[in-house]
Amino acid sequence: MNVEPANIEVLVQTEYLPEQSSPEDNRFVFAYHIAITNYGHSSAQLLNRHWIITDGNQRIREVQGEGVVGQQPLILPGETYTYSSGTLMETSVGSMHGYYEMIDARGEIFKAIIPPFTLALPNHLH
């Protein structure tokens, strides 16, 4: 499997969800909003996801599965696919990164890298 060609870009925005969290119970819920843009000349389909989630105590959890939010989107050249999901952590700060396993129009499987991003309560990091 090849690492992503430069034609797939993954951007992430995060959001703390206080209404679903309970800090006194070490329950911190975060949403993440993903935008996957295909800058290439052929389509790319997202097959699987692989996340590495690290909490503030350096506990690591890996999450793998088919597609994202129940879909395996086909992203045409010049298009952006967006979705939102979330994660629960026991600490107020953590990070995530990983990759999407994708297949191009020629049938070649490659990894689209998800760059590391931070999950933190607002104004919790300097």
C-alpha positions, 0 to 999 in steps of 0.5 A: 500500500502506498502512502498518499499521493499529494492529491488528497488533503485532509483538514480537521476542525475540533469542538468540545461538547460540554453538554455531553461531557461530565468533567467530574466523572472524567468524561470529555466528549469532542467532535471533529469535523473532517474535510477530505479534498481530492486535488487529483485527476481521478476519483478516490474512494475511502475504504477504511479508517485507522485512528490513533487516539492519545489522551492526556495520560498518554493512554493510546487507543486504536480505532479501525473500521470500514468507511466513515460514519457508515459510508465509503464515499467516492470523491471525484476530482476537485470535490470535497467530502465532509463529515463529523464524528466524535470521541470520548476521552477520560482527560481534558486534553488529547490528540488524534491522527491516523489515515484513510485507506483509499483506492484510486480509479486504477485500483491502487490502494493508498493511505491518505494521512490524517495529520495530528490534531489536538482535542482540548477544552477551550482555553485549556492550552496556552 
